[in-house]
Amino acid sequence: MPLRILAIGVCCVVVLFSLGCSREREPREARLDSNQEAAARSAQDHSSEESRTDSIAVVDREVDSAEQAGEPVEQNEALAKRDDESVERIEVAAEQKANDWKGEDRPWTSKGVFSVNRPLDFERLASGIRQKYELEELDDPRLELDELLRLFEGGDSSVVFDLGLFLAYGDDLINDSARALEFFEEAAADGEARALAELGRLYLVGLGVPKDAALAESYFRQAMDEGDPEGAFLLGTGNRIGLFENSDTEKGMAYLETAAASGHDAAAIALLFVALDLRQFAEQTNGDKAEARKLALEQLATYGDMEKWLLEASDTGDFNSINALGRYYTAMQDTEKMESAYETAAELGSFFALNRLIDLRARELENPEFRDSMKELVSIHLEKEGSNISQVRFMMALLESFTASDAESKARIKELLEDAAANRHDKSFIALSEIESGEPELKAIIRAHLLKNDEAYLRKVKIKGKSKTGDGEYGSPTVPQLVNAVVPRYPAELKAEGIIGEVRVEFFVDREGRVYGVEAMESTHPAFSKSAIEAISSYDFSPAPNAERDATRFSLRLRFDP
């Protein structure tokens, strides 16, 4: 199908900046006082706003484990508490994670689409800076910084903001949040509205300064009032997810709309996915999905310029924006435009879009020409070995199964499925089980592929439930038996990114079959942890009155596919 989406452009016109001044200008202290006074006035003007407050606490935990997913491990009454060594190991891992992100917490959006700890457009801005000042040939962040500082010290005031960006969010070799703060302050004093937004971000996250959500909110509001879409986006996101003392969800949505109307890509995508989140209508529709979809479309229609915003966002060539455009056309039931959007995103490197495209055009897989074009795109992702490598291997196995006729090609397919299943890919596990039972490769893989993710998950749980464990037959009187597994929900706020998630959960089941002590030990994202804990907490186990222990500890790995 010919591409019908938009031309890919590069959007990156920025202004640079740096530290250590030799020019005559207003003292930095005076500029800082002016900014702080303006922020304080802004906070006072809006201190009467009332709303709910949501707390956000993120703790990433990692522990070493050789336990098999879903199998009970040795446990006694004292195992409900961790030994000191395990606790210390968890705390060290959590501290290291925090240090990696330059702050104690990583402020994820629990109900939005994007995190706010780092500019989403940083790479685009940095690329523009390198082009503007011909830094590409330097190929070393330290040399790039030296060149920008040289320009700054030579009187080039245009580099001030850009220096702040490099120092705050650039390579670890040059990271210096305290110096970045000074450059952002100077840029803001010179009238750079985006610098106000970045000052707010530093205070929100605590980069080089103590965390101060009230001051951050004030800076965001100043930036928005001066016409900066990033300020409006951060103010909107913060209000939506409760980062401020008087957060107001309704006002947060209004600020996001302001940002989207000003050309902010992420704001438009956030509004799209919030509008299409059917859960918000569950109570109103008594769980009627058809009615919920109708209400979602009505809400989406209130953003009359949504298509225009997403088209403009897609002009940058960012496949996340193009994926969102495809999602919009899916909701609008415009098949031609939807496929065109996903085809464009797939060719730009989005595996999520590639997966969607293959699903949408499944009937064409029998066409060798189409199948070969898909294999070529999947091969690129195989070489990358990214976080979605298991899904990539399964997809390649599917494509190759159409022509598998000899032992060598069948062995290749089995190898792909085994590698994916070893990485907890449910559909690969199921396909392998069927192939080992005598089903042809193509039939087994297509059957698995047609399963919804939740169906595949439950099927896998059922198959694994028949296996032996170190404590005896799973489901015997000495081991609680899983009766019903609730499928973990893929977090709606991560749909736009299309990332694959994984969580290792530990929990206890007592003699009565009651689940307690559910804890996410490893996770690729806090939103996945929350969903996994909610699902596991709802598991049903049969009582095990003859169990040798008061409680059995389980370790289970859950995978989330978009």
C-alpha positions in Angstrom: 0.0 0.0 0.0 1.5 3.4 -0.9 2.3 5.6 2.0 -0.3 8.4 2.4 0.7 10.0 5.6 2.9 13.0 5.8 6.4 14.0 4.9 8.9 13.5 7.5 10.6 16.6 8.7 13.1 17.5 11.2 11.9 20.0 13.8 14.7 21.4 15.8 15.3 25.1 16.0 16.7 26.0 19.3 18.7 28.5 21.2 22.0 27.6 23.0 23.5 28.6 26.3 26.2 28.1 28.9 28.0 29.1 32.1 30.9 31.2 33.4 30.3 34.7 32.2 32.6 37.5 31.2 30.1 39.8 29.8 28.4 42.8 31.4 24.8 42.0 32.4 22.5 42.2 35.4 24.0 40.2 38.3 22.7 36.7 38.5 21.5 37.1 42.1 19.2 40.0 41.0 17.8 37.9 38.1 17.2 35.0 40.5 15.4 37.2 43.0 13.2 38.5 40.2 12.3 35.0 39.1 11.7 33.8 42.6 9.4 36.8 43.4 7.4 36.2 40.2 7.1 32.5 41.1 5.9 33.4 44.6 3.3 35.9 43.3 2.1 33.2 40.9 1.8 30.7 43.7 -0.1 33.2 45.8 -2.5 34.1 43.0 -3.5 30.5 42.6 -3.3 29.2 46.2 -7.1 29.2 46.5 -7.6 26.5 43.9 -9.1 23.4 45.5 -8.8 19.8 44.3 -7.7 16.3 45.3 -4.1 15.3 45.9 -2.7 12.0 44.7 0.6 10.9 46.1 3.2 9.3 43.8 5.8 7.0 45.2 8.0 4.8 43.0 10.3 2.2 44.4 12.1 0.0 41.9 13.3 -3.2 43.5 15.6 -5.9 42.2 16.6 -9.2 43.9 18.6 -12.1 42.5 16.4 -15.2 42.0 16.6 -18.5 40.2 13.0 -19.3 40.9 10.8 -20.5 38.1 7.8 -18.4 37.2 4.6 -19.6 38.9 6.2 -22.3 41.0 6.0 -22.3 44.8 9.4 -22.1 46.6 10.4 -23.2 50.0 8.6 -21.4 52.7 7.8 -21.5 56.5 6.1 -19.2 58.9 9.0 -16.9 59.1 9.3 -16.3 55.4 6.7 -13.6 55.5 9.6 -11.4 56.6 12.8 -11.0 54.5 16.2 -11.6 56.0 18.4 -8.6 56.6 20.7 -9.5 53.7 17.8 -9.5 51.2 16.4 -6.2 52.5 19.8 -4.6 52.2 20.2 -5.9 48.6 16.8 -4.5 47.7 17.6 -1.1 49.2 21.0 -0.9 47.5 19.3 -1.7 44.1 16.6 0.8 44.7 19.1 3.5 45.6 21.2 2.7 42.5 18.0 3.0 40.4 17.3 6.4 42.0 20.8 7.6 41.4 20.6 6.6 37.8 17.7 9.0 37.4 19.3 11.8 39.3 16.7 11.9 42.0 15.0 9.9 44.8 11.8 9.3 42.9 11.0 9.0 39.2 7.8 11.0 38.7 5.9 8.7 36.4 2.5 9.8 35.3 0.2 7.2 36.9 -2.8 8.3 34.9 -1.4 10.2 32.0 0.8 9.2 29.1 4.3 10.4 29.7 6.8 11.0 32.5 7.9 14.5 33.2 11.3 14.0 34.6 13.1 14.8 31.3 12.1 16.8 28.2 10.4 14.5 25.8 11.8 16.5 22.9 15.4 16.6 24.3 16.9 14.4 21.5 15.2 16.5 18.9 16.4 19.7 20.5 20.0 18.4 21.0 20.1 17.3 17.3 19.1 20.9 16.3 21.8 22.3 18.6 24.5 20.1 17.0 23.4 21.1 13.5 23.2 24.8 14.3 26.7 24.9 15.8 28.2 22.2 13.6 29.0 19.9 16.6 28.3 16.6 14.8 32.0 16.0 13.9 33.1 16.3 17.5 31.5 13.0 18.5 32.2 13.5 22.2 29.9 15.3 24.6 32.8 16.9 26.5 34.1 18.5 23.3 30.6 19.6 22.4 30.2 21.3 25.8 33.6 22.9 25.5 32.6 24.4 22.1 29.4 25.8 23.5 31.2 27.3 26.5 33.7 28.9 24.2 30.9 30.5 22.2 29.3 31.7 25.5 32.5 33.2 26.8 33.0 34.9 23.5 29.7 36.8 24.0 27.2 34.6 22.1 24.1 34.8 24.3 22.1 32.5 22.1 23.9 29.4 23.6 22.7 30.0 27.2 19.5 28.0 27.1 21.1 25.2 25.1 24.0 24.9 27.6 21.4 24.4 30.3 19.8 21.6 28.3 23.1 19.8 27.7 24.2 20.1 31.4 20.8 19.0 32.8 19.8 16.2 30.5 22.8 15.4 28.4 25.4 12.7 28.7 26.5 11.6 32.2 30.1 12.7 31.3 28.9 16.4 31.3 25.9 16.3 33.6 25.9 19.1 36.1 22.4 20.1 37.3 23.7 22.9 39.5 25.3 24.7 36.6 22.3 23.9 34.4 20.2 25.8 37.0 22.3 28.9 36.6 22.0 28.8 32.8 18.3 28.3 32.9 18.0 31.2 35.3 20.0 33.5 33.0 18.0 32.4 29.9 14.7 33.0 31.7 15.9 36.5 32.7 16.7 37.1 29.1 13.1 36.2 28.1 13.4 32.6 27.2 10.0 31.2 28.2 11.1 27.5 27.8 13.8 28.1 30.4 11.0 28.9 32.9 9.5 25.5 32.2 12.9 23.8 32.7 13.5 25.6 35.9 10.2 24.2 37.1 11.2 20.7 36.0 14.4 20.9 38.1 12.4 21.9 41.2 9.7 19.3 40.5 12.2 16.4 40.2 14.9 17.7 42.5 17.8 18.0 40.0 20.5 20.2 41.5 18.0 21.8 43.9 15.7 20.6 46.7 12.3 19.4 45.5 9.7 22.1 45.6 6.4 21.3 43.9 4.9 24.7 44.7 7.8 26.6 43.1 7.8 24.2 40.1 4.1 24.8 39.6 4.7 28.5 39.6 7.4 28.3 37.0 5.2 26.1 34.8 2.4 28.7 35.0 4.8 31.5 34.2 6.1 29.7 31.2 2.5 28.9 30.0 1.5 32.5 30.5 4.4 33.6 28.3 3.2 31.2 25.5 5.5 28.2 26.1 3.7 24.9 25.3 6.1 22.9 27.5 5.0 24.9 30.5 1.4 24.2 29.7 2.1 20.5 29.2 3.9 20.2 32.5 1.3 22.2 34.4 -1.5 20.1 32.9 0.3 16.8 33.6 1.1 17.8 37.1 -2.5 18.8 37.8 -3.9 15.6 36.2 -1.8 13.2 38.3 -1.6 15.1 41.5 1.9 16.4 41.7 0.8 19.7 43.2 -0.8 20.5 46.6 -4.0 21.7 45.0 -4.0 19.6 41.9 -7.2 19.9 39.8 -7.8 17.2 37.1 -10.3 19.3 35.1 -7.9 22.2 35.0 -5.1 19.8 34.1 -7.0 18.7 31.0 -7.6 22.3 30.0 -3.9 23.1 30.3 -3.1 20.0 28.2 -5.5 21.3 25.5 -3.7 24.6 25.6 -0.4 22.9 25.0 -1.8 20.7 22.2 -3.3 23.8 20.5 0.2 25.3 20.6 1.8 22.3 18.9 2.9 20.1 21.8 3.0 16.6 20.5 2.8 14.7 23.8 -0.1 16.9 25.1 -2.2 15.9 22.0 -1.4 12.2 22.5 -2.2 12.4 26.2 -5.6 13.9 25.5 -6.3 11.2 22.9 -5.5 8.3 25.2 -7.3 9.8 28.1 -10.4 10.3 26.0 -10.3 6.7 24.7 -9.8 5.1 28.2 -13.0 3.2 28.6 -12.5 2.6 32.3 -13.6 6.1 33.2 -17.1 5.3 31.9 -17.4 1.8 33.6 -19.6 3.0 36.5 -21.7 5.3 34.3 -22.4 2.5 31.8 -22.6 -0.4 34.3 -19.7 -2.1 32.4 -21.4 -1.9 29.0 -18.3 -1.6 26.7 -20.4 -0.6 23.7 -21.9 2.3 25.6 -18.5 3.2 27.0 -17.0 3.4 23.5 -19.8 5.7 22.5 -19.1 8.0 25.4 -15.4 7.9 24.7 -16.0 9.0 21.1 -18.3 11.8 22.3 -15.5 13.0 24.6 -12.9 12.7 21.8 -15.2 14.8 19.6 -14.9 17.7 22.0 -11.3 18.1 20.8 -12.3 19.3 17.3 -8.7 19.8 16.2 -7.4 16.4 17.4 -6.7 15.1 13.9 -4.9 18.4 13.0 -2.8 18.2 16.2 -1.8 14.6 15.5 -1.0 15.2 11.9 1.3 18.1 12.9 2.9 16.0 15.5 3.5 13.2 12.9 5.2 15.7 10.6 8.3 15.4 12.9 8.7 11.8 11.8 8.2 10.5 15.4 6.6 7.1 15.1 5.0 7.4 18.6 3.0 10.4 17.2 2.2 8.4 14.0 1.1 5.4 16.1 -1.2 7.8 18.0 -2.6 9.0 14.7 -3.3 5.4 13.8 -5.1 4.9 17.1 -7.2 8.0 16.3 -8.2 6.6 12.9 -8.9 3.3 14.5 -11.4 5.0 16.8 -12.8 6.9 13.9 -13.1 3.6 11.9 -11.1 5.0 9.0 -9.4 1.8 7.9 -7.5 3.3 4.9 -5.9 6.1 6.9 -5.3 3.9 9.9 -3.3 1.4 7.8 -1.4 4.1 6.2 -0.4 5.6 9.5 0.8 2.2 10.9 2.7 1.5 7.7 4.5 4.8 8.0 5.4 4.2 11.7 6.5 0.6 10.9 8.9 1.8 8.3 10.3 4.3 10.7 11.1 1.6 13.2 8.0 1.1 15.4 7.5 -2.6 16.1 4.2 -1.8 17.7 3.0 -0.4 14.4 4.5 -3.4 12.5 2.6 -5.8 14.8 -0.6 -3.8 14.2 -0.1 -3.8 10.5 0.4 -7.5 10.3 -2.8 -8.0 12.3 -4.8 -5.7 10.1 -3.5 -7.3 6.9 -3.4 -10.9 8.1 -5.2 -12.1 5.0 -2.3 -10.9 2.9 0.3 -13.1 4.7 -0.3 -15.8 2.1 1.1 -13.3 -0.5 4.8 -14.0 -0.7 5.6 -10.4 -1.7 3.8 -8.9 1.3 5.2 -11.5 3.6 8.8 -10.9 2.4 8.3 -7.1 3.0 7.2 -7.8 6.6 10.1 -10.2 7.2 12.5 -7.5 6.1 11.1 -5.1 8.7 11.0 -7.8 11.4 14.6 -8.7 10.7 15.6 -5.1 11.5 14.1 -5.5 15.0 15.7 -8.9 15.4 19.1 -7.3 14.9 18.3 -4.6 17.5 17.4 -7.1 20.2 15.3 -4.4 22.0 13.0 -4.9 25.0 10.3 -6.4 22.6 12.7 -9.1 21.3 10.4 -12.0 22.4 7.5 -10.6 20.4 9.8 -10.0 17.5 11.0 -13.6 17.5 7.4 -14.9 17.7 6.5 -12.7 14.7 9.4 -14.0 12.7 8.4 -17.6 13.5 4.9 -16.8 12.3 6.2 -15.4 9.0 8.7 -18.2 8.4 6.1 -20.9 9.2 4.3 -20.2 5.9 7.2 -21.8 4.0 8.6 -24.3 6.6 8.9 -27.6 4.8 12.2 -29.1 5.7 13.9 -30.0 9.0 16.2 -27.0 9.0 13.4 -24.4 8.6 11.3 -26.2 11.3 14.3 -26.2 13.6 14.8 -22.5 13.0 11.1 -21.8 13.9 11.4 -23.9 17.1 14.6 -22.1 18.1 12.8 -18.7 17.7 9.8 -19.9 19.8 12.0 -21.4 22.5 14.0 -18.2 22.9 10.8 -16.2 23.1 9.2 -18.6 25.5 12.3 -18.6 27.7 11.7 -14.9 28.0 8.2 -15.5 29.2 6.3 -14.8 25.9 3.0 -16.5 26.5 2.0 -17.1 22.8 5.4 -18.7 22.0 5.0 -21.0 25.0 1.5 -22.1 23.8 2.7 -22.5 20.2 5.6 -24.7 21.3 3.3 -26.8 23.5 1.0 -27.5 20.5 3.9 -28.2 18.1 5.3 -30.7 20.6 1.8 -32.3 20.7 2.1 -32.9 16.9 0.4 -29.8 15.4 2.0 -28.3 12.3 4.0 -25.2 12.9 1.8 -22.8 10.9 -1.4 -24.0 12.5 0.0 -23.9 16.0 1.5 -20.4 15.7 -1.5 -18.9 14.0 -3.7 -20.3 16.8 -1.5 -18.8 19.4 -1.3 -15.5 17.5 -5.0 -15.2 17.3 -5.4 -15.4 21.1 -5.8 -12.2 22.9 -3.0 -11.5 25.4 -5.3 -12.2 28.4 -6.4 -15.5 26.8 -2.8 -16.5 26.1 -1.9 -15.7 29.7 -4.7 -17.8 31.1 -3.9 -20.7 28.7 -0.2 -20.6 29.8 -1.2 -20.6 33.5 -3.4 -23.7 32.9 -0.6 -25.6 31.0 2.0 -24.8 33.7 -0.4 -25.7 36.4 -0.1 -29.4 35.3 3.6 -29.5 35.9 5.5 -30.9 38.8 7.1 -28.7 41.4 9.6 -29.2 44.2 6.7 -29.5 46.7 4.8 -32.2 44.8 2.0 -32.1 42.2 0.7 -28.6 41.7 -2.8 -28.7 43.1 -2.1 -31.5 45.5 -3.3 -31.3 49.1 0.1 -30.0 50.2 0.2 -27.1 47.7 -2.6 -24.5 47.1 -4.1 -24.8 43.6 -4.8 -21.8 41.4 -8.5 -21.9 40.6 -8.9 -18.6 38.8 -6.3 -16.1 37.5 -7.2 -12.5 36.8 -5.5 -11.1 33.7 -3.3 -8.1 34.5 -4.5 -5.0 32.7 -2.0 -3.3 30.3 -1.7 0.3 31.7 -3.7 2.7 29.5 -1.2 5.4 30.1 1.6 3.4 28.4 -0.4 2.5 25.3 1.0 5.5 23.4 4.6 4.3 23.9 3.7 0.7 23.0 6.3 -0.7 25.4 6.5 -4.3 26.5 6.6 -4.7 30.3 7.6 -7.4 32.8 7.1 -7.7 36.5 8.3 -10.3 39.0 5.8 -10.7 41.8 6.1 -12.5 45.1 3.1 -13.4 47.2 1.8 -15.8 49.9 -1.1 -18.2 49.9 -2.3 -19.5 53.3 -3.9 -22.9 54.0 -7.4 -21.4 53.3 -6.3 -20.3 49.8 -6.1 -16.6 50.7 -3.6 -14.4 48.9 -1.6 -11.9 50.8 1.7 -10.0 50.9 1.7 -9.3 47.1 4.8 -7.4 46.2 6.5 -6.4 42.9 10.1 -7.4 43.2 11.3 -6.4 39.7 9.5 -4.2 37.2 10.2 -2.4 34.0 7.7 0.4 35.0 5.8 1.3 38.1 2.5 1.2 36.2 3.1 -2.4 35.3 3.8 -3.1 39.0 0.5 -1.6 40.1 -1.4 -3.6 37.5 0.3 -6.9 38.4 -0.3 -6.4 42.1 -4.0 -5.7 41.5 -4.3 -8.8 39.4 -2.5 -11.2 41.7 -4.4 -9.9 44.7 -7.6 -11.1 43.0 -6.3 -14.7 42.3 -8.4 -17.5 43.7 -6.7 -20.6 45.2 -8.3 -23.7 46.5 -7.6 -24.5 50.2 -4.8 -26.8 51.0 -5.8 -28.2 54.5 -3.0 -30.7 54.5 -0.3 -28.2 53.6 3.0 -28.7 55.5 3.4 -25.0 56.0 1.1 -22.2 57.2 1.7 -20.4 54.0 3.4 -21.0 50.6 5.4 -18.3 48.9 5.0 -18.0 45.1 7.2 -16.2 42.6 5.5 -15.3 39.3 6.7 -13.3 36.3 4.1 -11.4 34.3 4.6 -10.0 30.8 2.6 -7.1 29.4 2.2 -6.7 25.7 0.5 -3.5 24.3 
